[in-house]
Amino acid sequence: MASQHRKPRSAGARVAGIRTPALATAALTSVALLSQTANAAPSDDGKPSLEEVEKKVDDLYRQAESATEKYNAAKEKTTKQRKRTDGLVDDVAQRTQKLNEAREELGSYAAAQYRTGASAPDTAAFLLADTPQDYFDQNQLMSRLTDRQKGAVDDYVTERSATMKQRQEATESLATLTDAQNDLKIAKAAVQKKLGEARELLSRLTAQEKARLAAIEKQRQEEAARKAAELARQQAAEQAAAQQESGGASADTGSSSTAPSPSGSGSEDPSYATKAEKALAFARAQIGKPYVWGATGPDSYDCSGLTQAVWKAAGVTLPRTTYDQVNAGTTVSLADARPGDLIFFYDDVSHVGVYIGNGMMIHAPKPGAYVREESVFYDGESGIHSVVRPA
């Protein structure tokens, strides 16, 4: 598992000024409302607070996404096992055909011996032959038949052994396929259960509660955007410093400096940058398409299905699941993230997006949402697990 990287939070935070009394009043009212929501306790009738509902729904979506990745893994295993089983069954059929042909050849040799009297003593065969020349011709033929018969017997024994072995492998492969299909059904049921529970919770909210929940979500998005801007400034500062250092070294050696990269470290691998540009062009073209668990495109995606398709467009093959994608490249720090890198989330590595620079990414967020650009801090800094450069 790739190690975690955490960017320390900046001490200062820029707050936008309020320009008019009317806006100030509206803002204060909104803050008061959100504060009441955040600190709301369960009601007397046992109904959970809005904050508890929000947390529960988020947890259910996260669990559904984790179950989706398990479903993806089970589906991939089932597909591979089915392909292997089909191949073994076809091979058994071909070997059975060869076995039957070898058996028929043995039968024809046995019939030939009976017709020609090959089993009779040489003296009797000579006496029973029409002419001496017939005897010698028949004897020479049977000598050749005996050599071919021996080869036929050897072929028969070999094919029978190979066929029995392949039949055993096919039987075991079918059993494994059955297990994989059962795992697939279990994973699918787990996803559907979590999504059903989330929908049930949301359906119980009143229109006013839904509006308040949307306001809380908006506030969280604004905070995530602020932290993305902080990361962008940090990356730009580090890049400028690296460029200045490179420029100083160039002045000393008389060589020209390279142009800075959009974000991340000052040293840019042209090959990776070219691939990343193709990957991001494809990613941007997918914005607005719905999240569908287990989907790999072209009309819908889940999170890892999107990142797999994005890098496939650049000629790079990634594994299907987040669990495997996190190991399919070089781990870098968040501060060194460059466009095209994969950003993984949560301790169970159940979500992934593709970094586009300036603290932003493109990802397929969750059921009911669409592929979109969003801050890498969309679920807080603690949600970021690691950053991987896949090519």
Secondary structure, 3 states (H helix, E strand, C coil): CCCCCCCCCCCCCCCCCCCCHHHHHHHHHHHHHHHHHHCCCCCCCCCCCHHHHHHHHHHHHHHHHHHHHHHHHHHHHHHHHHHHHHHHHHHHHHHHHHHHHHHHHHHHHHHHHHHHCCCCCHHHHHHHCCCHHHHHHHHHHHHHHHHHHHHHHHHHHHHHHHHHHHHHHHHHHHHHHHHHHHHHHHHHHHHHHHHHHHHHHHHCCCHHHHHHHHHHHHHHHHHHHHHHHHHHHHHHHHHHHHHHHHHHHHHHHCCCCCCCCCCCCCCCCHHHHHHHHHHHHHHHHCCCCEECCCCECCCCECHHHHHHHHHHCCCCCCCCCHHHHCCCCEEECHHHCCCCCEEEECCCCCEEEEEEECCEEEECCCCCCECEEEECCCCCHHHEEEEEECC
